[in-house]
C-alpha cells in the first residue's frame, strides 16, 4: 500500500483544496469540485481539511488524499491535527496520509512533538504520516522518529520563521539531502517557475494551494501586484456596504 501511494505521488503536484468558515468557498461540495478540477488538470494527490470535505472529495476523486483536521485548543499554538482525537478520526475515515503540525510549539496536551509522534506511531504502525514543519531542526526530528514524509508546510508561519523567503529552497534542499525521507515542498509556491525551482532543489513532490484554489486571495494578489483600483463590495440590493 505504501509503495503504491508513493508511486502515485512521486514527482507530481498535489493540490490543496481547503476553505475555512470565513471564506466564500466554504463548502464540502465546492471543495469536492475543486478537487475534481485539480484531478482533471493533472494533480497526483489532494490535500484537504475536515472529515466532511474528505468524504465528499472521495466520492468522485480517485487520488491519494493527505488529510488534516484543523482544530484550535486553548493554550496551544498548533491547529493542524493537534491531538490523538483528530488522528483517530482521520484513521477511521481511511485517509491515505495524515499530516500533523510538527513544529516546536506548545501542544494542547503539553507533550513534546517527539512524544506525540512516538505515541501515534505506536498506535497506528501502518498509517502513513506527514510532518508539517517550519524549519530544518523540526524536519530532522520528525525524520529520526520515523515519520514517512516531511513537508515544509509551516515555514513562515511560526514566530521563528516569519522572515523566511518562500518557497524556502534552502530548507527543501537541506532536508532532501539530510533527512533520508521524502520531502514535500509546500508554502509560497505561486508560479510554474517556482514549482520547477522546488523540484530542482530536491523536492520529491509539491503542494500548491492558494495559487490554485483560493480565488479571493488570487484576486487580491493581482490587484496588489498591479496597484489597480478595487471594486466596491455590494449587498443583495446592489448598494455599496
C-alpha positions in Angstrom: 0.0 0.0 0.0 2.8 2.4 1.0 4.7 1.9 -2.3 1.5 2.2 -4.4 0.7 5.6 -2.8 4.2 6.8 -3.0 4.5 5.8 -6.7 1.4 7.8 -7.5 2.7 10.9 -5.7 6.4 10.9 -6.7 7.4 13.9 -8.8 3.9 15.3 -9.1 1.7 18.2 -8.0 -0.6 17.8 -5.0 -3.4 20.4 -4.9 -4.6 21.7 -1.5 -8.4 22.2 -1.6 -9.4 23.9 1.7 -11.7 26.7 2.7 -12.3 28.0 6.3 -15.6 29.1 7.6 -14.9 32.8 6.9 -14.1 32.1 3.2 -16.6 32.4 0.3 -16.0 28.9 -0.9 -16.5 27.2 2.5 -18.5 24.1 1.4 -17.7 20.4 1.1 -19.4 20.3 -2.2 -17.4 23.1 -3.6 -14.1 21.6 -2.3 -15.1 18.3 -4.0 -15.5 20.1 -7.3 -12.2 21.9 -6.8 -10.5 18.6 -6.2 -12.2 17.1 -9.3 -11.0 20.0 -11.4 -7.5 19.6 -10.0 -7.6 15.9 -10.9 -8.6 16.7 -14.4 -5.8 19.2 -14.6 -3.2 16.5 -13.7 -2.8 16.7 -10.0 -1.5 13.5 -8.4 -3.0 14.0 -5.0 -5.3 16.2 -2.9 -4.7 17.8 0.5 -7.8 18.7 2.4 -9.2 19.6 5.8 -12.1 18.1 7.8 -13.9 14.7 7.6 -16.8 16.2 5.7 -14.6 17.5 2.9 -12.6 14.3 2.7 -15.8 12.2 2.4 -17.2 14.5 -0.3 -14.0 14.5 -2.3 -13.6 10.7 -2.1 -17.0 10.3 -3.8 -15.6 11.4 -7.2 -11.9 11.8 -6.9 -9.6 8.7 -7.1 -6.4 10.3 -5.9 -4.3 9.8 -2.7 -5.5 12.2 0.0 -3.4 14.0 2.6 -6.0 14.6 5.3 -5.9 17.1 8.2 -8.2 18.4 10.8 -7.7 22.0 11.9 -8.7 22.4 15.5 -7.9 25.1 18.0 -7.3 24.3 21.6 -6.8 26.8 24.4 -3.2 27.4 25.3 -1.9 25.8 22.1 -0.3 27.4 19.1 -0.8 24.5 16.7 -4.0 23.7 14.8 -3.2 21.0 12.2 -4.3 17.6 13.6 -3.1 18.6 17.1 -4.2 15.6 19.2 -4.9 11.9 19.1 -8.6 12.7 18.8 -8.1 14.2 15.3 -5.7 11.4 14.3 -8.2 8.8 15.2 -11.0 10.4 13.2 -8.7 10.6 10.1 -7.6 7.0 10.5 -11.2 5.9 10.8 -12.0 7.7 7.6 -9.3 5.8 5.8 -7.2 8.8 4.8 -4.1 7.7 2.8 -1.7 10.2 4.6 -2.3 12.1 7.8 -0.5 15.4 8.1 0.5 16.7 11.6 1.8 20.0 12.9 5.3 19.0 13.9 6.6 22.5 14.8 8.3 23.1 18.1 5.4 25.0 19.7 3.1 24.3 22.6 0.7 21.4 22.1 -2.8 21.1 23.7 -1.8 18.2 25.9 1.6 19.6 26.9 3.5 16.8 25.2 6.6 17.4 23.1 6.3 16.9 19.4 8.6 13.8 19.7 6.5 12.2 22.4 3.3 12.7 20.4 4.8 11.2 17.2 6.1 8.2 19.1 2.6 7.6 20.6 0.7 7.8 17.3 3.3 5.6 15.6 2.9 3.0 18.3 -0.9 3.0 18.0 -1.0 3.2 14.2 2.1 1.5 12.8 0.7 1.0 9.3 -0.7 4.6 8.8 1.3 7.0 6.7 2.1 10.3 8.4 3.4 13.6 7.1 5.2 16.1 9.3 4.3 19.7 8.6 7.4 21.6 9.7 8.7 25.1 9.7 12.5 24.6 9.9 15.4 22.2 9.5 15.5 21.0 13.1 11.8 20.1 13.2 12.1 18.2 10.0 15.2 16.2 11.2 13.5 15.4 14.5 10.5 14.1 12.7 12.7 12.0 10.4 14.6 10.5 13.3 11.4 9.4 15.0 10.2 7.7 11.8 7.8 10.0 10.1 7.1 8.9 6.5 7.1 12.3 4.8 8.4 15.7 5.6 6.6 18.9 4.5 7.9 22.5 4.6 4.2 23.5 5.1 4.7 25.8 8.1 7.8 27.6 7.1 6.9 31.3 7.5 4.0 30.6 9.9 6.0 30.2 13.1 7.4 33.1 15.0 10.9 32.0 14.4 10.5 31.6 10.6 8.5 34.8 9.9 11.3 36.3 7.8 11.8 33.3 5.6 11.6 33.8 1.8 9.1 31.4 0.3 9.3 28.9 -1.2 12.3 28.2 1.1 14.6 26.4 -1.4 17.5 26.1 1.0 15.2 24.3 3.6 13.9 22.0 0.9 17.5 21.3 -0.3 18.9 20.6 3.2 16.0 18.3 4.3 16.1 16.4 1.0 19.8 15.8 1.4 20.0 15.1 5.1 16.7 13.6 6.3 16.6 10.3 4.3 12.8 10.9 3.9 10.6 12.1 1.0 10.3 15.9 1.2 7.1 17.6 0.0 7.6 21.2 -0.8 4.7 23.4 0.4 4.3 27.1 1.1 4.6 30.1 -1.1 4.6 28.3 -4.5 2.6 30.6 -6.7 4.0 30.2 -10.2 5.1 27.3 -12.5 8.7 28.7 -12.3 8.6 28.4 -8.5 7.3 24.8 -8.8 10.2 24.0 -11.1 12.6 25.5 -8.6 11.4 23.4 -5.7 11.8 20.2 -7.7 15.3 21.3 -8.7 16.0 21.9 -5.0 15.3 18.2 -4.4 11.6 18.1 -3.5 10.0 14.7 -4.0 6.6 16.2 -4.6 5.0 19.6 -4.1 1.7 21.0 -2.7 0.1 24.2 -4.1 -3.0 25.6 -2.5 -3.9 29.3 -2.5 -2.5 29.9 -6.0 -5.0 27.4 -7.5 -8.0 27.1 -5.2 -8.4 30.4 -3.3 -9.8 32.9 -5.8 -10.3 35.6 -3.2 -6.6 35.6 -2.4 -5.6 35.2 -6.1 -7.7 38.3 -6.9 -6.1 40.3 -4.1 -2.6 39.3 -5.3 -3.4 40.6 -8.8 -4.8 43.8 -7.5 -1.9 44.4 -5.1 0.7 43.5 -7.7 -0.8 45.7 -10.4 -1.7 48.5 -7.9 -5.1 48.9 -9.6 -8.3 50.1 -8.1 -10.6 47.7 -6.2 -14.3 47.2 -6.7 -16.8 48.1 -4.0 -18.4 45.2 -2.1 -22.2 45.3 -2.5 -25.2 43.8 -0.8 -28.0 42.0 -2.5 -29.7 45.3 -3.3 -26.7 46.4 -5.2 -25.8 49.2 -2.7 -22.3 49.6 -1.5 -21.8 48.5 2.0 
